[in-house]
Amino acid sequence: MAPSGRRRSPGGGQARQRKDPVVMPRDDSFPHVSNELQRTEESSRRGQILRLLRAEPGLTRIEVARRTGLSATTITRVVAPLVADGSVTEKGKVSRLGTGRPGTEISIVPTSHYVVGVHIGAGSVRVGIVDLLGVSHWQSGFDFEPHQDADVVLDRVAVSVTQLIADTGVDRSRLLGMGVAVPGPVDSGHRRLLLTINLPWRDVPVADRLERMVGLPVVVDHNVRSMALAEAHFGAGKGLRSVAFIYLRMGLGAGLVVEGQAFQGGVHGAIEIGHLRVAEGGEKCICGGVGCLETVLSERSLRTALDDLELPSDVSNPFVALLSAAEADPAVAAHAEMMTKRFATGLSALVNLLNPELILLGGFLSAVPEEFVGRLTEATREAVFPIIRPTVQLARSDLGLDAGVYGGATVALDQFFYN
């Protein structure tokens, strides 16, 4: 019988044919992929270090290494270019432990770079140039008619920003970009305003248009969410795990920051507290709903209430004006009490669902008396789940009516510097 040509193993079984081992390509076989990964890792470490220095300025290199878990060599490699371009400075030697060699303190240089913060409201625009630690150095703004087309308003924003840069003499090479806080939800790429209730604007390419006209990279975000981020990074919410921001102007909006990140939940990430139903059979809201919180808490509804109560409505802060008049007029006091209870109902929904450590009151609410903050806090506590009641904390924001400028700037800083 002719041999088959197949080898047999010593044990009599058929031997397996040997295959050449598969050789995986080395990392340097794809240099563009390897370099991109390295750049991404380096950028991530850079952001990690900068965010730590924002929260705790003046740490030594050793302390930064311990907090981040990065090696001393990595810290040196990442910090060196930041020192070279002036973003970070190294100060004197310090020893906080009392033993060992003193460490070198490193801190962010606030005025080494700037961003432009823009707040587009329902009828007004504010523009500011803000440094790396959230301090506004120059501001300007203008009013517009709410019925105006979005392109017309954005053209004026571009002119206002360009003029402010020219007037201040800031070197454009030190401007990292622009953040725009808009009165409505934005797309996932943070480029477009999708919808706003108080303006007739839909799907507006805010970033594209402003980038062409101003020549700076642009990021767009919901106005109140950006305000919450500003408070969390630079204001009263600094160091807290969660902070909510309530903003009252033309409408009533809310923003939430958790662990230093803006809450992006839901389809578009907006928290429309003004459109919670707080009264059955109440007035029809501009959104089409009935009994929304904004039917009693919005600039329009507050001025209407002042007119109905035969009080001057052409005032700078209608909410504070109503509270002041309530001290001497029983009818006004009754309206203020109703308004406070409905406000507490809306806040209780926010607390029961999200339970933030601190709720900050902004816009018109930032100027209310401390006594009102106490009453609103107690009314909110009464309306929430019992175990949560002691944790409810309300306070006035220090950002004032320019909270949107700080918000837009903070979004830009996060996008173009800290990340």
SULHULIN-V633177 format. One record per residue. N is the residue number from 1. RES is the residue in one letter. OMEGA is omega in whole degrees, 0 to 359 (999 if undefined). Layout:
BEGIN
N_RES_OMEGA, N_RES_OMEGA
END
This chain:
BEGIN
1_M_183, 2_A_178, 3_P_183, 4_S_183, 5_G_180, 6_R_179, 7_R_177, 8_R_179, 9_S_180, 10_P_181, 11_G_177, 12_G_179, 13_G_181, 14_Q_181, 15_A_176, 16_R_177, 17_Q_182, 18_R_178, 19_K_176, 20_D_179, 21_P_177, 22_V_181, 23_V_179, 24_M_180, 25_P_176, 26_R_181, 27_D_184, 28_D_173, 29_S_178, 30_F_187, 31_P_181, 32_H_178, 33_V_180, 34_S_180, 35_N_180, 36_E_178, 37_L_180, 38_Q_179, 39_R_180, 40_T_179, 41_E_181, 42_E_179, 43_S_179, 44_S_179, 45_R_178, 46_R_178, 47_G_179, 48_Q_180, 49_I_181, 50_L_179, 51_R_177, 52_L_179, 53_L_175, 54_R_181, 55_A_184, 56_E_181, 57_P_176, 58_G_175, 59_L_174, 60_T_178, 61_R_180, 62_I_180, 63_E_177, 64_V_179, 65_A_181, 66_R_182, 67_R_185, 68_T_184, 69_G_179, 70_L_180, 71_S_178, 72_A_179, 73_T_178, 74_T_179, 75_I_180, 76_T_182, 77_R_182, 78_V_185, 79_V_185, 80_A_179, 81_P_177, 82_L_175, 83_V_183, 84_A_181, 85_D_174, 86_G_181, 87_S_183, 88_V_177, 89_T_175, 90_E_184, 91_K_184, 92_G_179, 93_K_177, 94_V_175, 95_S_183, 96_R_182, 97_L_178, 98_G_179, 99_T_177, 100_G_181, 101_R_177, 102_P_178, 103_G_179, 104_T_178, 105_E_175, 106_I_183, 107_S_174, 108_I_175, 109_V_190, 110_P_187, 111_T_176, 112_S_178, 113_H_180, 114_Y_168, 115_V_175, 116_V_175, 117_G_181, 118_V_173, 119_H_175, 120_I_177, 121_G_180, 122_A_179, 123_G_179, 124_S_177, 125_V_173, 126_R_183, 127_V_178, 128_G_174, 129_I_192, 130_V_181, 131_D_187, 132_L_179, 133_L_170, 134_G_177, 135_V_179, 136_S_183, 137_H_180, 138_W_180, 139_Q_172, 140_S_180, 141_G_178, 142_F_175, 143_D_176, 144_F_178, 145_E_184, 146_P_181, 147_H_182, 148_Q_179, 149_D_182, 150_A_181, 151_D_180, 152_V_181, 153_V_179, 154_L_175, 155_D_179, 156_R_176, 157_V_181, 158_A_179, 159_V_181, 160_S_179, 161_V_181, 162_T_180, 163_Q_180, 164_L_178, 165_I_180, 166_A_182, 167_D_183, 168_T_180, 169_G_178, 170_V_178, 171_D_182, 172_R_179, 173_S_179, 174_R_177, 175_L_185, 176_L_183, 177_G_185, 178_M_175, 179_G_183, 180_V_176, 181_A_186, 182_V_186, 183_P_179, 184_G_181, 185_P_181, 186_V_180, 187_D_184, 188_S_178, 189_G_180, 190_H_180, 191_R_190, 192_R_168, 193_L_186, 194_L_187, 195_L_172, 196_T_185, 197_I_188, 198_N_175, 199_L_181, 200_P_183, 201_W_178, 202_R_174, 203_D_185, 204_V_180, 205_P_187, 206_V_185, 207_A_182, 208_D_184, 209_R_182, 210_L_177, 211_E_179, 212_R_187, 213_M_185, 214_V_180, 215_G_176, 216_L_173, 217_P_187, 218_V_172, 219_V_186, 220_V_177, 221_D_176, 222_H_189, 223_N_185, 224_V_175, 225_R_179, 226_S_177, 227_M_177, 228_A_180, 229_L_178, 230_A_179, 231_E_182, 232_A_183, 233_H_189, 234_F_187, 235_G_186, 236_A_181, 237_G_182, 238_K_180, 239_G_179, 240_L_180, 241_R_180, 242_S_179, 243_V_176, 244_A_180, 245_F_178, 246_I_186, 247_Y_179, 248_L_169, 249_R_178, 250_M_175, 251_G_179, 252_L_182, 253_G_180, 254_A_175, 255_G_182, 256_L_174, 257_V_179, 258_V_180, 259_E_176, 260_G_182, 261_Q_177, 262_A_180, 263_F_184, 264_Q_185, 265_G_179, 266_G_182, 267_V_182, 268_H_173, 269_G_181, 270_A_175, 271_I_186, 272_E_181, 273_I_180, 274_G_182, 275_H_166, 276_L_177, 277_R_182, 278_V_180, 279_A_176, 280_E_179, 281_G_179, 282_G_182, 283_E_177, 284_K_183, 285_C_178, 286_I_180, 287_C_182, 288_G_178, 289_G_180, 290_V_177, 291_G_179, 292_C_179, 293_L_180, 294_E_177, 295_T_174, 296_V_182, 297_L_173, 298_S_182, 299_E_181, 300_R_183, 301_S_179, 302_L_179, 303_R_176, 304_T_178, 305_A_178, 306_L_177, 307_D_182, 308_D_180, 309_L_178, 310_E_176, 311_L_178, 312_P_181, 313_S_180, 314_D_183, 315_V_184, 316_S_181, 317_N_184, 318_P_180, 319_F_179, 320_V_179, 321_A_180, 322_L_178, 323_L_180, 324_S_181, 325_A_182, 326_A_181, 327_E_184, 328_A_186, 329_D_181, 330_P_181, 331_A_178, 332_V_179, 333_A_179, 334_A_178, 335_H_179, 336_A_179, 337_E_177, 338_M_181, 339_M_180, 340_T_180, 341_K_179, 342_R_176, 343_F_179, 344_A_177, 345_T_178, 346_G_179, 347_L_181, 348_S_176, 349_A_178, 350_L_182, 351_V_181, 352_N_183, 353_L_190, 354_L_175, 355_N_178, 356_P_179, 357_E_183, 358_L_174, 359_I_181, 360_L_183, 361_L_185, 362_G_183, 363_G_177, 364_F_184, 365_L_182, 366_S_182, 367_A_181, 368_V_177, 369_P_179, 370_E_179, 371_E_178, 372_F_178, 373_V_179, 374_G_179, 375_R_180, 376_L_178, 377_T_181, 378_E_180, 379_A_178, 380_T_179, 381_R_180, 382_E_186, 383_A_183, 384_V_179, 385_F_189, 386_P_184, 387_I_181, 388_I_190, 389_R_182, 390_P_184, 391_T_184, 392_V_180, 393_Q_177, 394_L_177, 395_A_177, 396_R_176, 397_S_176, 398_D_184, 399_L_178, 400_G_184, 401_L_177, 402_D_181, 403_A_181, 404_G_177, 405_V_177, 406_Y_179, 407_G_179, 408_G_179, 409_A_181, 410_T_176, 411_V_179, 412_A_178, 413_L_178, 414_D_184, 415_Q_191, 416_F_180, 417_F_187, 418_Y_176, 419_N_999
END
